[in-house]
Amino acid sequence: MARNSRHRKETELDSRLGNRVESRHFAHIWWLLILLGVFVQVSDVLSSNYLPKTVWSAVFLALAFLFTRRGSDRPFGLTPLGAIWLAFGLWGLASAIWAPSPRVTVERWIALFFFPSMAYLVAQRTRFWESETFWTAYCVLFSVVCLIGCLQFILPIECLKPWFPKQDFLGWIESTGLPSSTLGNRNYAGEYLAATFPLVLWRFLKADGRAMVVPFVALGLGAAFLLFTRTRSAWLALALAFALIAAFGGARRALRRKRSLPILVATACVVLAAGLVVRPSSRVKTQGRGDGYGGMPVYKDTLLQSFRSTLSDLKTNKRLAMWRLALSVGTNPLLGCGWGNYPIVATPYNPEDKIFTLNYEIHSDVLQCYVDLGVVGLGIVLAFAVHLATLVYRQRQDESLILASGAAVFALTLMLSVTFLSEKVSTQIWTAGIIAVINDRNARHPWKRFDLNRWARGALRFTAVVGLAALAVAAGMTVWGDFQFWKETVRNPRIGLSPDYDRLARDVLPWMQFEPNVIHILTNQTSSTALRAGRLDATETFARKAVSLHSNDAVALGNLVAVALKRSDLETAARYLEEIVRLGPRFATFDVWRMLANCYARLGKEDRAKECLDKALSLLARDRPAAGRAP
């Protein structure tokens, strides 16, 4: 009797979330439009995935703020989870004070704090999880994403070649054997699936009758896509997350679904069998550059090979080398080196004598947080994760949606111990939405309430809209500039035209004000090609911009040295050479010391010239190319 009463109570609570009247004024449609950004990508540019998705999402987040209203039962306030998140944002922004490149820190703050925060607030305003229509539509969206990934894995199909020789559909489905869908990378796709798959599974278990069809298709395609990605961290993370949720009471709820369970088990068996039999359409011998360009690495050809290679990977995995380097660089244990500034600080220690790009990640957000923000920042992040887990545990008896959301958050958190969330816009937005679900009860009864009048609320709303609109415009201009660089430096030489470097430096570069990594890579590479073309003014503009973003960019510094020497500006050349010397022995090569000695000799500084010459002679036996290699 007590069990039946408890079951009725749980059913009523589930119905309160899933079977209410459609969200007011169809606000959930805005959240669905935001999520459609997963399909947005632009070819032929460096920023083909991250920035186009940012533009789309920022535009529709701004529109959602304009055309949706907070419910009367949602007061302005600060929850404990929000307080921890706010502390993290303030600490991350404060790290610009001691960061080598404050601009990099500020833009990392915009991308990883401001943007997800706005997504969370829009999720609260739309309350998308209350809409049955939303979940059906999202299952369709999810199915399309997974179908694209599955086709990428199996195409080309030999028997179809007489009718479809190329088998490249809509520009999205390329015959590479690498299932990334529209997410840019198969590992990125695995991370997206880790955050979304538990909610699709929840939707399937919750549905009855005809309503099961769409979630069932989404579930089958999602499971196949997950296996095809060969992302072992996603498999392990989801397995552990589901085990934890089962311990929280999820298993008991799932076992009550008498109709769904047999279908679920049968689907799992079929998908697993397909995963064991179906192989990628193309393969490469080594991961390296081939992973993402040529095909699936051969050691992940089958599911069994993927499992068998796990132990051998641990011995040779680049992640271990990344982590050892991160711990040996010597960033401030308490404060870190500044949010997003690790690539700058670590470049002088790079064993490959290469310039780290500004989006270089350690492939562990836990360790990345430590080197960027120190023990303080890592402590705040861990407090956020612990409090989030506490919220799931406290609400485990209330709604099954909470358990599904908890599984998604746990799986993503586990994955982030060996991967990263930066530049994964679709995953960030979805995660913000499910955190809004978990924190909804506290949002209705905030820890600290603020009684704001109509004008204050309007001002905050206006500020959010303007901030998102500015982000969309800035990101869009960088995409435009990226395309202009591609057109001048890649397309024009192919058709016999000379690149107009002066136009890029004068009319394009000043408009590119967001995403330092893209700007740095473009200016670093173009400064070298402009120098070879003899365009000194353009070379100086590009190289100066690269150095302003990445102060340890020895390639750009070397190009500035070359420009100064061609102009017989010995003082400037010596200053830039001293900057290269400061980077340490990996970049201060024989040629650098020799040029520096020559500059000082011609400037009449004989003592310093002799010191530099002695250093050059000591390095003569082990000379290496000057100024490293470009990113």
Secondary structure, 3 states (H helix, E strand, C coil): CHHHHHHHHHHHHHHHHHCCCCCHHHCHHHHHHHHHHHHCCCCCCCCCCHHHHHHHHHHHHHHHHHHCCCCCCCCCEECHHHHHHHHHHHHHHHHHHCCCCHHHHHHHHHHHHHHHHHHHHHHHHHCHHHCHHHHHHHHHHHHHHHHHHHHHHHCCCHHHCCCCCCCCECCCECCCCCCCCCCCCHHHHHHHHHHHHHHHHHHHHHCCHHHHHHHHHHHHHHHHHHHHHCCHHHHHHHHHHHHHHHHHHHHHHHHCCCCHHHHHHHHHHHHHHHHHHCCCCCEECCCHHHCCCCCEEHHHCCHHHHHHHHHHHHHHCHHHHHHHHHHHCCCCCCCCCCCCCHHHHHHHHCCCCECCCCCCCCCCHHHHHHHHHHHHHHHHHHHHHHHHHHHHHHCCCCCHHHHHHHHHHHHHHHHCCCCCCCCCHHHHHHHHHHHHHHCHHHHHCCCEECCCCHHHHHHHHHHHHHHHHHHHHHHHHHHHHHHHHHHHHHHHHHCCCCCCHHHHHHHHHHHCCCCHHHHHHHHHHHHHHHHHCCCHHHHHHHHHHHHHHCCCCHHHHHHHHHHHHHCCCHHHHHHHHHHHHHCCCCCCCHHHHHHHHHHHHHCCCHHHHHHHHHHHHHHHHHCCCCCCECC
